[in-house]
């Protein structure tokens, strides 16, 4: 191993039964660099990271950190070596404070058998200041947004001794400003000699912030690129193993003429939404966009009754008396949550159980006995429809890639054939091919006459997917940009979201 080589992966293979997750993977990571690992969902990235972290023992091959070959594969051992990893799925303590999440091992703050609370707060303030994070250390984690929780978990990792920092999709739940801030901090750490392994599906982000990128495909190592000279098309095609044309071209715009399937008036949630009004027509995909704190991510949960909200809501002309999940489902509204792990899927139940859960009564016989084979057949149909890659309906989502988990969550939301679908972050943490596949399914739902309200922190995604984009700022709607009127461009939307231009008519609702 050369002096500038921090991590060396040599001939690593891992199989699960007949499935070969990794096949003879070998590449090196230079010290003081941000090294990305790129591949489609199911390419082997997660398995490789688990091997490096010591969570999985390889069948063959070795891992060496700073010239020291792993003696065993255990997380306690790799932690002592200096391997720190932040997983894509959050691992925070919602019932504890921000300070306690940044420093969960409170033994370092013991004094006379008691926690030195002032010192804990001071250390937390120092850590928060490094991110320009305006949070009080005593704030409960339960009050934070997904992006804020993700940053707190990264802060926890950055306040531990380490030789290798592994970040799995660290920007997937962050706003553009938060992601930029994180990348600046990582760049500073790398320039100071730290080694960072960075897993992301956002190729522009990789090319703009990383030094090198290694591509995996079908469990095999393909090639390592210098990010200064690689192109997005080159990486996409090497990742997919084929020419992959992304559907980002402007679509033919036509005014939505279907019936109004969702009409929202004066939706309010104290501290989150200040009187949001909007409408959605059959066959229309409407996007919600705003910067962090704008309220855009709160609209769908509020409409579905996950927040205590007030306002008037009609679905296909019928008034919904109470904003509660069972009322919304009864009126034909489906919901896809942001967080697959905590509020989207039963991760250790089967795919069949997840997809059939919303319509379980359809498969209940006399005395409540479940007709299990019918439920499995029903789920199998959705697996085929959404091209969910799994060994079978009995596979639990925790064994699937992020893209396939997302498809299972979407299938479950559609199981009872809703006419309106509320979707938060439809492609969080999925690769470009899975993203294109999910977009095709969503557009297909619109062509079938369903109305889709989609919130995404990725403006390019909304521009590629939506017929209209509703822009939010300061918990209110400040603009409604339609593709048909040629108003949907990134500059106009970002100007509205950032508040750099006056808005002629706030809370605009299309006729």
C-alpha angles and dihedrals in degrees: 000000000000121000093253094050112102102171127027121189111192124187096325115180131173131176132186104203106301093346114097105207094175128018119192096318115186131169140123134233120214121229115255095026140111102232117190126208113207133185144124119278105284094027092120101260096126093046091050092050090050089052092051090047091049095244092117129038113222121231090225139000136047141258121212127189117197089344095309113119114218111260093195140357108245127126092230089055096047091046089057088051088055103257111147121178134188109201124216092242110069121254102188132135107241092187093058133071128262090255092051090051093051091048106026093163097075094177090094089063096050117124119174090346093305132098112259094226097182091054091047090052092047092052091047091050089052091051093046091048090057087064095039084242112167098205130125111239091231094057113122114245089226089070095057130096121245091258093050091049090051091053091049090053090051089049088054090055092047091055094058127084109261147163096188126031116197117195117187111200092329095172099044093103098032131102118241091260093049092047092050090049092050093049091051090053092048090049090053091049093050092047086054091057103269122137118226127188107202125194115193140145092207101099096186088054091051094048092047100046111021132078099212138004129205118203124216125192127181091346094308131110110244110176146320118234133198103237091217091067106026123101130215093241091050093052094045093051094045089048093050097036089226141062103284117193112198118217098235099124118117112271125226104269123222126170113258108251102169123112119282104263097176127032119177123186128186097341109188135183115173109252093001112057129021107197110317119190125182143138136217130201131210110272093021130121111205120187128210116210134175142135122263110302094018093115095241092123092050099058100077095045090047092050091049092051099253090124127046097257139167128207143090121287129183125184114197089340096309118116115235104222097204132019097236128131096243091049091050093049090048089055093050103264121139127194134206112196128216099234113060094187103048105027110006111057143020090239097196098038120086126274087246092055092049097049096042096043096091091052101033092130088066089066099043118110134187116328089011096289112159119236091219099180091057091051090050092049090049091052092046089058091056091046089058093043093053096034091238108185110219138123089252147314090289092065113110117231090239087072093053132087118257093257093053091046088054091051091050090052091050091048091052091051090053097043094102093043100246119197093214123042123194110200129186115196097343095193104030110160098356129126127252095262093049089045092054089047093051091047090054090052092049093049088048090056089053091050087053088059102261122135117232127198107192128188117194133163087211108085094192088058092054092045090054096043111033139078091203135014120209110205122211133197130169092003093303138093111258102171146012113206119191127200090215091059091046090241096123108100130128096243095053093046096046091047090055093044094049094045097237095133133048116254116225096206124011122204091027112182120192117241 
